Amino acid sequence: MRWITYAMLAAMLAVAALAQEGKSRGTVAVVPTVNASGEKWAALKEKQQDKIREWIGTHLPAAGYALTPTEKVTEALQALKLDMTDEENWRRSVIRDIGEKAGADYALFTVIVHTEQKEQKRVWYVDKEGRTDVRVWLIEVKTGEALLSGKTVTGRSGGNRITIDNKGSERQIQAAANAVRDALRDFLSPYRAK
């Protein structure tokens, strides 16, 4: 009986340590996502960007990181006179400067570079999968060290095959968030994003 008490105490201390650790993980300046995929459907591009923004806004704070207010990031972009849709600005030093100007510990920038959907016809259903390639920069502002420097990650999303709303475009939207999830897995550890 005593070992159960000790086990529960150890578990509570571990959770408290993780919670304490989570409070001091730092702030992240999230530069708005750019969609440079060449996709012609503007609504799909916008939904992919929104999905990434939503995913980051949910999972970074859950992992213990504070997000720099959007206004500060916007002010930093304006002060530095940067247009992040220009590929020339997709550099470590530029992203670090944005994070520094916004007063953050880390700067995160994502670019959707390719998106597609594939379908395979089966006997009873059509199997659809969305794929999205996302380049991710994650820079530690103080040191200028790149934890991720333009790394391209492919996100995939399948789903329940026998549904009425089995749309490939919805799969592409989720695949964008899945790519960011996979890219940031080590940064968010021990938090496990879904």
KEKE-3310 file (N, C-alpha, C; in steps of 0.2 Angstrom, whole numbers, plus 5000, padded with zeros to 4 digits):
npx = (5004:5010:5019:5011:5007:5019:5022:5012:5015:5028:5023:5015:5025:5033:5024:5022:5035:5036:5026:5032:5043:5037:5033:5044:5049:5051:5047:5039:5040:5029:5030:5019:5012:5017:5010:5016:5014:5009:4996:4981:4968:4962:4955:4958:4972:4971:4964:4974:4984:4977:4975:4987:4991:4981:4985:4998:4995:4988:4996:5009:5008:5002:5013:5021:5026:5026:5017:5022:5013:5003:5003:5015:5024:5020:5023:5037:5039:5035:5044:5056:5054:5049:5044:5037:5033:5042:5054:5068:5069:5068:5077:5089:5095:5087:5075:5078:5081:5068:5062:5070:5067:5054:5055:5057:5061:5062:5060:5048:5045:5035:5033:5022:5026:5022:5007:4996:4984:4980:4972:4966:4957:4947:4938:4926:4927:4934:4950:4957:4971:4979:4993:5006:5019:5030:5041:5051:5057:5065:5072:5084:5084:5093:5106:5106:5106:5100:5087:5079:5082:5075:5070:5062:5047:5036:5019:5006:4989:4976:4961:4945:4939:4926:4916:4904:4909:4922:4934:4947:4953:4951:4959:4971:4972:4973:4985:4994:4995:4999:5012:5019:5018:5025:5038:5041:5041:5053:5056:5045:5045:5044:5031:5017:5011:4996)
npy = (4994:5006:5008:5012:5025:5031:5030:5038:5050:5052:5053:5065:5074:5074:5078:5091:5096:5096:5105:5117:5118:5120:5133:5141:5141:5151:5164:5165:5172:5173:5173:5178:5165:5161:5157:5150:5141:5140:5136:5138:5140:5152:5152:5139:5141:5151:5144:5134:5142:5148:5136:5132:5143:5142:5129:5132:5142:5134:5123:5127:5136:5126:5118:5125:5137:5155:5165:5179:5194:5197:5210:5215:5208:5212:5225:5224:5219:5230:5240:5235:5235:5224:5212:5197:5189:5189:5180:5182:5187:5176:5171:5166:5176:5187:5182:5180:5194:5199:5192:5197:5211:5210:5206:5193:5176:5166:5164:5160:5154:5150:5142:5138:5127:5118:5109:5096:5084:5067:5053:5037:5025:5013:4997:4998:5012:5028:5032:5046:5057:5071:5081:5091:5102:5110:5123:5127:5138:5140:5150:5153:5167:5175:5169:5167:5155:5142:5132:5125:5127:5132:5120:5108:5100:5086:5085:5074:5069:5058:5049:5044:5033:5030:5041:5055:5067:5066:5075:5080:5092:5096:5087:5092:5104:5100:5093:5103:5108:5096:5094:5105:5101:5089:5095:5103:5094:5089:5102:5105:5094:5088:5088:5081:5084:5083)
npz = (5000:5004:4993:4983:4987:4987:4973:4968:4973:4967:4953:4954:4957:4946:4936:4941:4940:4926:4923:4929:4921:4909:4911:4909:4896:4886:4874:4858:4842:4830:4814:4801:4791:4774:4759:4746:4736:4723:4720:4713:4718:4729:4741:4746:4749:4758:4769:4772:4777:4788:4795:4799:4807:4817:4822:4828:4837:4846:4850:4853:4865:4874:4875:4883:4878:4876:4866:4856:4855:4840:4835:4839:4831:4818:4819:4820:4807:4799:4804:4800:4787:4779:4767:4768:4758:4748:4742:4744:4757:4765:4775:4788:4795:4793:4798:4812:4815:4815:4826:4836:4835:4839:4852:4856:4861:4852:4835:4823:4807:4793:4777:4764:4752:4742:4737:4735:4730:4730:4723:4724:4716:4722:4724:4731:4736:4735:4738:4746:4748:4755:4752:4758:4757:4768:4772:4785:4797:4812:4824:4836:4845:4853:4851:4838:4832:4822:4824:4816:4799:4786:4783:4774:4776:4773:4774:4777:4775:4777:4779:4785:4774:4769:4768:4766:4765:4759:4755:4745:4746:4759:4765:4761:4768:4781:4780:4779:4792:4799:4793:4799:4813:4813:4810:4821:4831:4839:4846:4853:4862:4879:4876:4867:4852:4843)
capx = (5000:5014:5022:5006:5008:5026:5021:5007:5019:5033:5020:5013:5031:5035:5019:5024:5041:5035:5022:5036:5048:5033:5032:5050:5052:5052:5042:5040:5037:5027:5029:5013:5013:5016:5008:5020:5013:5007:4989:4976:4962:4964:4952:4962:4978:4970:4963:4980:4987:4973:4975:4994:4991:4977:4989:5003:4992:4985:5001:5015:5006:5001:5020:5024:5029:5022:5017:5023:5007:5004:5004:5023:5027:5018:5027:5043:5040:5035:5050:5061:5052:5050:5039:5039:5031:5048:5059:5074:5068:5067:5084:5090:5097:5081:5070:5081:5080:5061:5061:5074:5063:5048:5057:5055:5067:5063:5057:5046:5042:5033:5031:5019:5029:5019:5002:4993:4979:4980:4966:4966:4951:4946:4932:4920:4927:4940:4955:4960:4976:4982:5000:5008:5026:5031:5047:5050:5063:5065:5078:5085:5085:5099:5112:5106:5106:5094:5085:5077:5083:5072:5069:5055:5043:5030:5013:5001:4983:4971:4956:4940:4938:4919:4912:4901:4913:4929:4937:4955:4955:4951:4965:4977:4972:4975:4992:4999:4996:5003:5019:5022:5018:5031:5044:5042:5041:5058:5056:5039:5046:5041:5024:5016:5006:4992)
capy = (5000:5012:5009:5016:5032:5034:5031:5044:5056:5053:5055:5072:5078:5074:5083:5098:5098:5098:5112:5122:5118:5123:5141:5145:5139:5156:5167:5164:5177:5169:5177:5175:5160:5163:5151:5151:5134:5140:5134:5144:5141:5156:5150:5134:5144:5155:5140:5131:5147:5148:5130:5132:5148:5139:5124:5135:5145:5129:5118:5130:5137:5120:5115:5130:5143:5160:5168:5186:5197:5198:5217:5216:5205:5216:5231:5222:5218:5236:5243:5232:5236:5217:5209:5190:5185:5190:5174:5185:5188:5169:5169:5165:5182:5191:5180:5182:5201:5200:5190:5202:5217:5209:5205:5186:5171:5162:5167:5154:5156:5144:5144:5132:5128:5114:5106:5092:5079:5061:5049:5030:5021:5006:4994:5001:5018:5032:5034:5052:5059:5077:5082:5098:5103:5116:5125:5129:5141:5141:5153:5156:5174:5177:5166:5167:5148:5139:5125:5123:5132:5131:5113:5106:5094:5084:5083:5070:5068:5053:5049:5039:5032:5029:5047:5059:5073:5064:5080:5080:5099:5096:5083:5096:5109:5096:5091:5108:5108:5090:5096:5109:5097:5085:5099:5105:5088:5090:5108:5104:5089:5082:5089:5077:5087:5078)
capz = (5000:5004:4987:4979:4989:4984:4966:4966:4975:4961:4948:4955:4957:4939:4933:4944:4937:4919:4923:4930:4916:4904:4912:4907:4890:4882:4869:4851:4838:4824:4807:4797:4786:4767:4754:4739:4733:4716:4720:4710:4722:4734:4747:4749:4751:4764:4774:4774:4782:4794:4799:4802:4813:4823:4826:4831:4842:4851:4853:4857:4872:4877:4876:4888:4875:4876:4859:4856:4852:4833:4834:4840:4825:4813:4820:4818:4800:4796:4806:4796:4780:4776:4763:4768:4752:4744:4744:4746:4764:4769:4777:4795:4798:4793:4803:4818:4816:4816:4832:4840:4835:4842:4859:4857:4862:4846:4829:4819:4800:4789:4770:4761:4745:4737:4739:4730:4732:4726:4724:4721:4715:4725:4722:4734:4738:4732:4744:4745:4752:4754:4754:4758:4759:4771:4774:4792:4800:4819:4825:4843:4843:4856:4848:4830:4830:4818:4826:4809:4794:4779:4782:4770:4778:4769:4779:4774:4778:4774:4783:4784:4767:4767:4770:4761:4764:4758:4750:4744:4748:4766:4767:4760:4773:4787:4779:4781:4800:4800:4792:4805:4819:4812:4810:4827:4836:4844:4849:4858:4867:4879:4874:4861:4848:4839)
cpx = (5004:5017:5017:5006:5014:5025:5017:5011:5024:5029:5018:5019:5034:5031:5021:5030:5040:5031:5027:5041:5044:5033:5038:5053:5053:5046:5044:5037:5036:5026:5024:5016:5012:5015:5011:5019:5011:5000:4985:4970:4964:4961:4955:4968:4977:4968:4969:4984:4984:4974:4982:4994:4987:4981:4994:5000:4989:4991:5007:5013:5005:5008:5024:5028:5024:5022:5018:5016:5008:5005:5012:5026:5026:5022:5034:5044:5039:5041:5056:5060:5052:5044:5040:5037:5037:5053:5066:5075:5068:5074:5084:5091:5091:5076:5072:5080:5073:5060:5064:5070:5057:5049:5056:5062:5068:5059:5055:5043:5041:5031:5028:5022:5026:5013:4998:4988:4980:4974:4968:4959:4951:4940:4926:4921:4933:4944:4958:4965:4978:4989:5002:5015:5027:5038:5047:5057:5061:5071:5078:5087:5092:5105:5112:5106:5100:5093:5082:5078:5081:5070:5062:5053:5037:5025:5008:4994:4978:4965:4951:4938:4930:4915:4909:4906:4921:4932:4944:4957:4956:4957:4971:4978:4975:4983:4996:5000:5000:5011:5022:5022:5024:5038:5046:5042:5046:5058:5051:5040:5047:5033:5023:5010:5003:4990)
cpy = (5006:5013:5013:5023:5035:5035:5037:5050:5058:5056:5063:5076:5079:5079:5090:5101:5100:5104:5117:5123:5122:5131:5145:5143:5145:5159:5166:5169:5173:5173:5174:5171:5163:5156:5153:5144:5134:5138:5140:5145:5145:5154:5144:5136:5147:5150:5136:5136:5147:5142:5130:5137:5145:5133:5127:5138:5140:5126:5122:5132:5131:5117:5120:5136:5149:5163:5176:5189:5198:5205:5218:5213:5209:5222:5230:5222:5225:5240:5241:5233:5229:5215:5201:5186:5185:5184:5176:5186:5181:5167:5169:5172:5187:5189:5181:5189:5202:5198:5195:5208:5216:5207:5198:5182:5167:5165:5161:5157:5150:5146:5137:5132:5123:5110:5102:5087:5073:5057:5042:5027:5014:5003:4997:5009:5022:5034:5040:5054:5066:5077:5089:5098:5110:5117:5128:5132:5142:5143:5155:5163:5177:5175:5166:5160:5145:5132:5121:5129:5131:5124:5111:5099:5092:5082:5079:5069:5063:5054:5043:5039:5032:5035:5051:5065:5072:5069:5080:5087:5099:5092:5088:5101:5106:5094:5096:5109:5102:5091:5100:5105:5092:5089:5101:5100:5089:5096:5108:5099:5091:5082:5085:5080:5082:5082)
cpz = (5000:4997:4982:4981:4986:4976:4964:4968:4969:4955:4948:4955:4950:4935:4935:4940:4929:4918:4924:4925:4910:4904:4909:4901:4885:4877:4862:4847:4831:4818:4803:4791:4779:4763:4747:4735:4725:4715:4718:4714:4729:4741:4750:4752:4758:4770:4776:4779:4788:4799:4803:4808:4819:4826:4830:4838:4848:4854:4856:4864:4876:4879:4881:4885:4875:4869:4860:4852:4844:4831:4834:4833:4819:4813:4818:4810:4797:4798:4801:4788:4776:4772:4763:4762:4747:4746:4746:4754:4768:4771:4785:4798:4798:4798:4810:4820:4818:4824:4837:4841:4839:4850:4861:4859:4856:4841:4825:4812:4796:4782:4767:4754:4740:4741:4734:4734:4727:4728:4720:4721:4718:4722:4725:4736:4734:4738:4742:4750:4750:4756:4753:4760:4762:4773:4781:4795:4808:4822:4833:4842:4847:4853:4841:4828:4827:4821:4820:4804:4787:4778:4779:4773:4775:4774:4774:4778:4774:4778:4782:4777:4764:4770:4765:4759:4763:4753:4750:4747:4756:4769:4766:4765:4779:4786:4780:4788:4802:4799:4797:4811:4818:4812:4817:4833:4841:4849:4855:4863:4874:4878:4868:4857:4844:4832)
residu = (MET:ARG:TRP:ILE:THR:TYR:ALA:MET:LEU:ALA:ALA:MET:LEU:ALA:VAL:ALA:ALA:LEU:ALA:GLN:GLU:GLY:LYS:SER:ARG:GLY:THR:VAL:ALA:VAL:VAL:PRO:THR:VAL:ASN:ALA:SER:GLY:GLU:LYS:TRP:ALA:ALA:LEU:LYS:GLU:LYS:GLN:GLN:ASP:LYS:ILE:ARG:GLU:TRP:ILE:GLY:THR:HIS:LEU:PRO:ALA:ALA:GLY:TYR:ALA:LEU:THR:PRO:THR:GLU:LYS:VAL:THR:GLU:ALA:LEU:GLN:ALA:LEU:LYS:LEU:ASP:MET:THR:ASP:GLU:GLU:ASN:TRP:ARG:ARG:SER:VAL:ILE:ARG:ASP:ILE:GLY:GLU:LYS:ALA:GLY:ALA:ASP:TYR:ALA:LEU:PHE:THR:VAL:ILE:VAL:HIS:THR:GLU:GLN:LYS:GLU:GLN:LYS:ARG:VAL:TRP:TYR:VAL:ASP:LYS:GLU:GLY:ARG:THR:ASP:VAL:ARG:VAL:TRP:LEU:ILE:GLU:VAL:LYS:THR:GLY:GLU:ALA:LEU:LEU:SER:GLY:LYS:THR:VAL:THR:GLY:ARG:SER:GLY:GLY:ASN:ARG:ILE:THR:ILE:ASP:ASN:LYS:GLY:SER:GLU:ARG:GLN:ILE:GLN:ALA:ALA:ALA:ASN:ALA:VAL:ARG:ASP:ALA:LEU:ARG:ASP:PHE:LEU:SER:PRO:TYR:ARG:ALA:LYS)
# end
